Amino acid sequence: MAPTIAPVNTSHPLPASTTVVIIGGGIIGLTAALTLAERNIPVVVLEKGRIAGEQSSRNLGWIRKTSRHAADIPLAQAADRLWAQMPERVGVDVGYRQAGIMFIARNEAQMAMHEQWLKGVEPLALGSRLLSKQEIAQHVPGGQGDWLGGIYTPSDGRAEPTLAASAIANAAIAKGAVIIEQCAVRTVQTSGGRVSGVVTERGEIRCEQVLLAGGLWSRRFLGNLGINLPTLPLTCSVLRTRPMNGPTDIAVGAPDFSFRKHIDGGYIITQRGALDAFLTLDHFLLGSKYLPALKSQRDFLRISMGKYFFKDLALARRWKADAVSPFERVRIQDPAANNGLNDEAMRNLRAAWPVFQNAEIEQAWAGTIDITPDSNPVIDQVSAIPGLVLASGFSGHGFGTSPAAGHLAADLVSGQAPIIDPAPYRFTRFA
Ligand SMILES: Cc1cc2nc3c(=O)[nH]c(=O)nc-3n(C[C@H](O)[C@H](O)[C@H](O)COP(=O)(O)OP(=O)(O)OC[C@H]3O[C@@H](n4cnc5c(N)ncnc54)[C@H](O)[C@@H]3O)c2cc1C
């Protein structure tokens, strides 16, 4: 069962026109909408299913710089600042806590990866440091794991996805944004060579700019316009425990499990070393772009071919504006949790920190991530269609950077100075 988010005051009537339409009511579309509404720019968010019904309510809530690609760190630093301001900005505690994140290593190869990352980001002065086995035991007492060492960033943290999405949506609405659920956008309209509106399942909206923040659906949306965004889906399964006395407030990522404290005192747990790759046609079409990533990450993937292949195949890749689109056929991407992976995570965690023997499982779910070949998102204008901006492909780490990523997307849409240098997020790098 997927997590439910706090209620959002969405609207129903479709306006005839606005300045900006945002396609997708995930955390990226919502943070962009909030930024635009704060600038008094009329904005309408259209969501085919439920606000944050896909990745943005299902994620683990980690907000990290640790292990991020160096080029992606300025966005994460900007996001840290915006997360800290969030309670004041949205008037709600969204669970942001700078409680630190620690990754721990069992062998020299894993440790070498952390050392190499730390060396690469030294000039950024993130406050990250390597930990000895003894220091891990001091920070996270009661352990029985045989760790070689780890890496720790005290300024990393977490927030609650289910609180953040609704608080940001409600704050955007309070500042004038319109958010409509159950309203799929089928395509964009152009006039004089640039965006002039969108066609939805309920009619048209005229607008000057469109931000596509459709998560894993952005590839299909753009494909219908003849534009190739090379994202692939991967599925991650998650567990949540009831409130319990855990060993630490720090989020801990081991090679084959991770845990972080939930605001209610429970823990969010996953098998950090495994993602399900349910093959689709796109895995075959885009496979060659992913060969370098596959070489280093093959051990992470549980590749299988089954019902998802045929479900995906049955969804149209090309459609007309007056025809039912794939976005109306799949209101919410809701994959089943992989109980085998969740059991593995729990077993590994209990062996490492036996206090989790007492953990009672409250909920299990899964979510589908949109990965790019270099694991960084695209936040850029779509040059083939002036007036269309894309913010997608967050590759399993877009919740943490979302306040800054949405801000950057809003900057591009409204022609304002970008919050950070957008160069790492250019679409042309996949040309
Ligand atoms: C299990 C899991 C764990 C994760 N853990 C973390 C973590 O700890 N830290 C972290 O930083 N990130 C994490 N992530 C990644 C993070 O959740 C995503 O990067 C982020 O939520 C992406 O937000 P989004 O708005 O781009 O996409 P989404 O949340 O997927 O939202 C896109 C929305 O667009 C809508 N949509 C698509 N097409 C249309 C259309 N044509 N018309 C109308 N609506 C449309 C969809 O219905 C969807 O609601 C995790 C993800 C998963 C699944």
The ligand as an SDF file (V2000), in Angstrom:
LIG
                    3D

 53 58  0  0  0  0  0  0  0  0999 V2000
   11.1670    4.1020   -3.6030 C   0  0  0  0  0  0  0  0  0  0  0  0
   11.8740    5.3880   -3.9140 C   0  0  0  0  0  0  0  0  0  0  0  0
   12.8300    5.8790   -3.0200 C   0  0  0  0  0  0  0  0  0  0  0  0
   13.4500    7.1060   -3.2770 C   0  0  0  0  0  0  0  0  0  0  0  0
   14.2500    7.6570   -2.3030 N   0  0  0  0  0  0  0  0  0  0  0  0
   14.7310    8.9200   -2.4680 C   0  0  0  0  0  0  0  0  0  0  0  0
   15.4470    9.5630   -1.4290 C   0  0  0  0  0  0  0  0  0  0  0  0
   15.6220    9.0300   -0.3360 O   0  0  0  0  0  0  0  0  0  0  0  0
   15.9430   10.8130   -1.6560 N   0  0  0  0  0  0  0  0  0  0  0  0
   15.7580   11.4590   -2.8450 C   0  0  0  0  0  0  0  0  0  0  0  0
   16.2680   12.5690   -3.0090 O   0  0  0  0  0  0  0  0  0  0  0  0
   15.0170   10.8930   -3.8350 N   0  0  0  0  0  0  0  0  0  0  0  0
   14.5000    9.6460   -3.6660 C   0  0  0  0  0  0  0  0  0  0  0  0
   13.7510    9.0720   -4.6520 N   0  0  0  0  0  0  0  0  0  0  0  0
   13.5530    9.8120   -5.9060 C   0  0  0  0  0  0  0  0  0  0  0  0
   12.5060   10.9090   -5.7870 C   0  0  0  0  0  0  0  0  0  0  0  0
   11.3270   10.3960   -5.2170 O   0  0  0  0  0  0  0  0  0  0  0  0
   12.2220   11.4610   -7.1790 C   0  0  0  0  0  0  0  0  0  0  0  0
   13.4410   11.8480   -7.7980 O   0  0  0  0  0  0  0  0  0  0  0  0
   11.2920   12.6800   -7.1330 C   0  0  0  0  0  0  0  0  0  0  0  0
   10.1560   12.4050   -6.3590 O   0  0  0  0  0  0  0  0  0  0  0  0
   10.8930   13.0140   -8.5570 C   0  0  0  0  0  0  0  0  0  0  0  0
    9.8430   13.9270   -8.5240 O   0  0  0  0  0  0  0  0  0  0  0  0
    9.0520   14.2790   -9.8490 P   0  0  0  0  0  0  0  0  0  0  0  0
    8.1250   15.3680   -9.5000 O   0  0  0  0  0  0  0  0  0  0  0  0
   10.0520   14.4730  -10.9470 O   0  0  0  0  0  0  0  0  0  0  0  0
    8.3180   12.9180  -10.2600 O   0  0  0  0  0  0  0  0  0  0  0  0
    6.9960   12.2190   -9.7220 P   0  0  0  0  0  0  0  0  0  0  0  0
    6.8800   12.2970   -8.2580 O   0  0  0  0  0  0  0  0  0  0  0  0
    6.9830   10.8690  -10.3190 O   0  0  0  0  0  0  0  0  0  0  0  0
    5.8420   13.1080  -10.3110 O   0  0  0  0  0  0  0  0  0  0  0  0
    5.5240   13.1810  -11.6750 C   0  0  0  0  0  0  0  0  0  0  0  0
    4.0230   13.3740  -11.7490 C   0  0  0  0  0  0  0  0  0  0  0  0
    3.6640   13.7160  -13.0710 O   0  0  0  0  0  0  0  0  0  0  0  0
    2.3940   13.1610  -13.3380 C   0  0  0  0  0  0  0  0  0  0  0  0
    2.2410   13.1300  -14.8030 N   0  0  0  0  0  0  0  0  0  0  0  0
    3.0600   12.5190  -15.6940 C   0  0  0  0  0  0  0  0  0  0  0  0
    2.6390   12.7320  -16.9490 N   0  0  0  0  0  0  0  0  0  0  0  0
    1.5270   13.5060  -16.8700 C   0  0  0  0  0  0  0  0  0  0  0  0
    0.6410   14.0520  -17.8330 C   0  0  0  0  0  0  0  0  0  0  0  0
    0.8190   13.8640  -19.1440 N   0  0  0  0  0  0  0  0  0  0  0  0
   -0.4090   14.7910  -17.3960 N   0  0  0  0  0  0  0  0  0  0  0  0
   -0.5940   15.0100  -16.0510 C   0  0  0  0  0  0  0  0  0  0  0  0
    0.2140   14.5010  -15.1100 N   0  0  0  0  0  0  0  0  0  0  0  0
    1.2750   13.7610  -15.4980 C   0  0  0  0  0  0  0  0  0  0  0  0
    2.4780   11.7980  -12.6970 C   0  0  0  0  0  0  0  0  0  0  0  0
    1.2030   11.2390  -12.4440 O   0  0  0  0  0  0  0  0  0  0  0  0
    3.2610   12.0980  -11.4210 C   0  0  0  0  0  0  0  0  0  0  0  0
    2.4190   12.3420  -10.3160 O   0  0  0  0  0  0  0  0  0  0  0  0
   13.1550    7.8250   -4.4590 C   0  0  0  0  0  0  0  0  0  0  0  0
   12.2160    7.3190   -5.3650 C   0  0  0  0  0  0  0  0  0  0  0  0
   11.5720    6.1200   -5.0940 C   0  0  0  0  0  0  0  0  0  0  0  0
   10.5490    5.6190   -6.0500 C   0  0  0  0  0  0  0  0  0  0  0  0
  1  2  1  0
  2  3  1  0
  2 52  2  0
  3  4  2  0
  4  5  1  0
  4 50  1  0
  5  6  2  0
  6  7  1  0
  6 13  1  0
  7  8  2  0
  7  9  1  0
  9 10  1  0
 10 11  2  0
 10 12  1  0
 12 13  2  0
 13 14  1  0
 14 15  1  0
 14 50  1  0
 15 16  1  0
 16 17  1  0
 16 18  1  0
 18 19  1  0
 18 20  1  0
 20 21  1  0
 20 22  1  0
 22 23  1  0
 23 24  1  0
 24 25  2  0
 24 26  1  0
 24 27  1  0
 27 28  1  0
 28 29  2  0
 28 30  1  0
 28 31  1  0
 31 32  1  0
 32 33  1  0
 33 34  1  0
 33 48  1  0
 34 35  1  0
 35 36  1  0
 35 46  1  0
 36 37  1  0
 36 45  1  0
 37 38  2  0
 38 39  1  0
 39 40  1  0
 39 45  2  0
 40 41  1  0
 40 42  2  0
 42 43  1  0
 43 44  2  0
 44 45  1  0
 46 47  1  0
 46 48  1  0
 48 49  1  0
 50 51  2  0
 51 52  1  0
 52 53  1  0
M  END
$$$$
